[in-house]
Amino acid sequence: MNIYIISTMIFLIGVSIIKDPLPHENIFGVAITGDVSNIKWELGISFMILGIVFAYSEYKKKKQPQYSKCPTCKETYFYKDLKDGKCPTCKIDTVDIDKFYDKKGER
């Protein structure tokens, strides 16, 4: 399931806790939640922040390139294995492999 859908659901749970913290009953008359009136703000905001953190972490993960290439030594690396996106040999910033080949005209 998409992390954005899950994070949105978690965020909306937080909003619903703040909006209506009293217990509800299902069709059988059994309470399905407890009364959280005294901690509704803390609990609701915690869920909302958790939803935002999940969405942001997924956004950050997609923003980074998967493979990176050093323009000087021409070595290819997994971006996640690099420290701050720098080549371990040359100590310069690496570039996304797609951008490297587009710039060089080698594709």
N, C-alpha and C positions, 0 to 999 in steps of 0.2 A: 504494500500500500504506500502511496506517495506520502512522504514526510510532511509536505505542506498541508495535506488534508488532516493528518494527525495533529499537527501543531495548531491548526485552526480549530479543531474540535477541543483541544485542551484549553485554548484561549477562551472559547465560548463557554466551556464549563466554568471557568473563572468568572466570567460575566454573569452567568446564571446564578452562581453562588452569592454574588454581591446583590443581585436583583431580588432573589427570593431564597433566603437561607432556611426557611421552615421546612419540616419534613413533608413529604408527599406520600400518597397512598397509591398502590397499583390497583388493578381491577379487582383483586381479591381482598382489598382493604388492609393490606399489610404495608407498613411504613417502609419505604425503600431508601430513605436517607435519614440522617440524624439532624437534630437542631444545632446549627452552627451559627446562630445569631450573634453570639458573643465574640466570635473570631471570623466573621464573614469577610471583613476587609483584608485581613492578613492572608486567609486561605484563598480568597478570590484573586487577589493581586499576585500571590505566589503561582497560581495556575496560569494566569495571564503572562507572567514573566517567563515561565517554563515554556509556554507555547511560542513566545517570541524567540527564545534562545534556540529551540529546535529548528525553527524556520531560518534563523540567521546562520546556524551551523551548516545547514544544507546549502544555503546560498553561498557561503564562504567556500565550501568544498567544491562546488561546481565552478567557481570563479578561477580556481587555480588550474594551470595546464597539467595534463597527465605526464607528458614527456617534455624535457627541456634540453636545449643544446647550447654548448659554449661556443660563442662566435670565434674565439681565438684557437683553442685546441681541437675543436670540432667533435668533442666527445658528447655522447647522448646520455642523459640521466633521467631517472624517475624524479619528478619535481618534489614529491614528498620526502625523498631521501636527501635532498639538499638542505643546507642550513641557510635560511634567508634567501633562497634562490640563487646562491652564488656557486660558481664552479669550485670544487675542492682543490683543483690543481692551480688554476689561474687566479682565483680569488676575485673574479669579476662576475657581474650579473649575467645569468643565462637568459635565453629567449625561448619562447614557446616554439616547439619544433615546426609547427605549421607556418608560423611567421618567418622562421629562419629560411625555410625552403622557398617561400613566396618571395622573400626579399632577394635571395640569390638567383631566382629564376631557374631552379633546378628541377622543378616539378613538371 
